[in-house]
Amino acid sequence: MQKKLDSKSLAQTLFDQCGSILLHPAFDKMKSYCQHGDFTTYDHVLAVTFYCLKHGQRKKGVDLDVLLPAALLHDYFLYDWHDEHHPEHHATQHAYYASINALREFDIPHDAVRAILTHMYPLPFHRVPKGKEAWMLWHYDKVSAFRETFGGHPFTKERKELEELIQKARQK
């Protein structure tokens, strides 16, 4: 079991594992879409990813190579679901759109795609999470959405550290 990581270490670990996703210009598109309250989709996926990393790195048998890209890309649907012109049935279909977009842009493991597809369980009820990583994503997506809606911004220190790493990498 690994030791608990501080905010700087969490950000560095996430950047080391998923820098290619975080630096990809298309990933930044999520900053343009509202998710919960005053959170953007970008804010949301980072919060979910930090929850997953913080807890996943302490759980035996969790594959961070699956969990972290799935967490970062689970809402990579690239539209504003609050807009009247968004695709119908957002709640049941956005995981499908996110998985298609993720596959188009990134080389991620099959189990990460499966976790993205099932993160809204029981919507639809036939897409059941399989594996520790998919269940962790499912759980922390709900925790984060609740906290964003009712309790404020989690992981502000980690987010700041990560943004600094991304900025330094882009300057190189």
N, C-alpha and C positions, 0 to 999 in steps of 0.2 A: 504494500500500500504506500502511495506517495504521500509526502507531507503536504500540508495546506499551503497554497500559493498566495502571496500578497498581491496587491493590485498590479504592481509593475510586472511581476512574474506571470500573472494570468494574461496580461496583455501581450507579453513577449511570447508566451507559449502559443497563444492563439495566432499571433502573427507568424511565428515559425511554422506552425502546422498549416495555415490557410492563407499565407501571404498572397499567393497567386489569385485567390478569389477576392481578397480585400483590396488588392491593387488594380483589379480589372475595372475599366471604365464603366462597363454595364452594371456592375454591382452598385455604383453610386446612384444609379437611376432611382433606387428605392428611397433616396432622400427626398424625392419629389412627391411622394404619395403619403397621405395621412393614413394612420393605422388605428390607434386608440387614443382618444382625447387629443393631446398636443404632441403625441408621439408619431414619428414617421415610421414607415415600414422598416427603414434602415435602423432607426432606434430600437424598434421591437426585435428584429433579428439579432442585433448585437446583445441586447439584454438576455434573450433566450439562450444565445450561445455562451454568454458568460455564466449563466446558471448551469448549463450543461457541462461546461468545462470545470467549474468550481466543484460540482458534485461528482461528475464523471471521473475525474482524475483520482478520486478517493475510493471509487467502487471497483472491486475486483472483476476482471473480465470485460470491462467496457472498452471498446475499440474507438479511441478518439479520432482515428482516421476515417471512421464512418460517422460518428456523432457530430463532429464539428462542422464538416461541410453540409451535412443535413440541416443542422441548426441555422447556419448562415443563409441557406438557400430555401428554407421551408416556406417562405412567403415571397418568393421571387416571381410573382405573377405579373408585376410591372403594369398595373393600372390602379386608378383610385376607385376603390369599391364603394365610396360614398357618392360618386358621380352617378347620375341617373343613366348614363350611357355605358356603365360597366357591364361585363358579361352577366347573363342571368345565373342565378343559383350560386352566387359567390361562395357561400358557406360550404357547399358540397363540392364545388368544382375548382376552387382556387388552388388546391393542392396539386391537382392534375396539371393546371397551367404552370405552376411553379416548377414541377418536375420536368415538364417539356422544356421550359426556358433554361433550367439548370443543365439539362443534358445537351442542349444546343451550345451553350457557352463554356461549360466546364467539364473536365475529366474527373468524375467522381465515382466512387464505388457503387455497385448495384444496390447494396444494402442501404446506402445513403439515399438513393432515389426512392427505395421502398419506404424508408422512414418519412421522407417528404410526402409521399402519396398518402400515408396513413396518419399524419399528425392531427387531423381533424376528427378522428374517431370519436363518437359513433356517427359522424356525418361524412360520408355515407356509412351505414352500418356494416357493409360488406368489406370495407377496407380496414382491417384490424391490424394494429401494430404487431410486428414480430421481432423479437430480440430486445435486449436491454437498451440498446441505443434508440430504437424506435419508441419504446415506452418512455424513456427519459425525455426525448424530444416532445412527445405528446404531453407529458406531465408539466414540463417547464414552459411550454407554450401557454398552457392554461394559467400557471402561476404568474407568468410575466404579463399576460393580457389583463388579469385581474388587478395586479399591482399597478400597471400603467393606467388603468381606468380609474382606480380608486385611491392609489397611494403614492404616486410620484415616480420619479426617475431612479431606478436601481442602477448600480454599477457606474456612477458618474466618474469615480477615480479611474477605474479600469478603462472606461471609454476615452478619457483624456489621454491616458498613457498609450492606448492603441492608436488614437488619431495622431499623436506625435510620431510613433513608429511609421505609420503610413506616410506622413508628410516627409519624413527623412528619406524613406525609400523612394518616393517620387522625385525628390530633389537630386538623386544620384544619377 
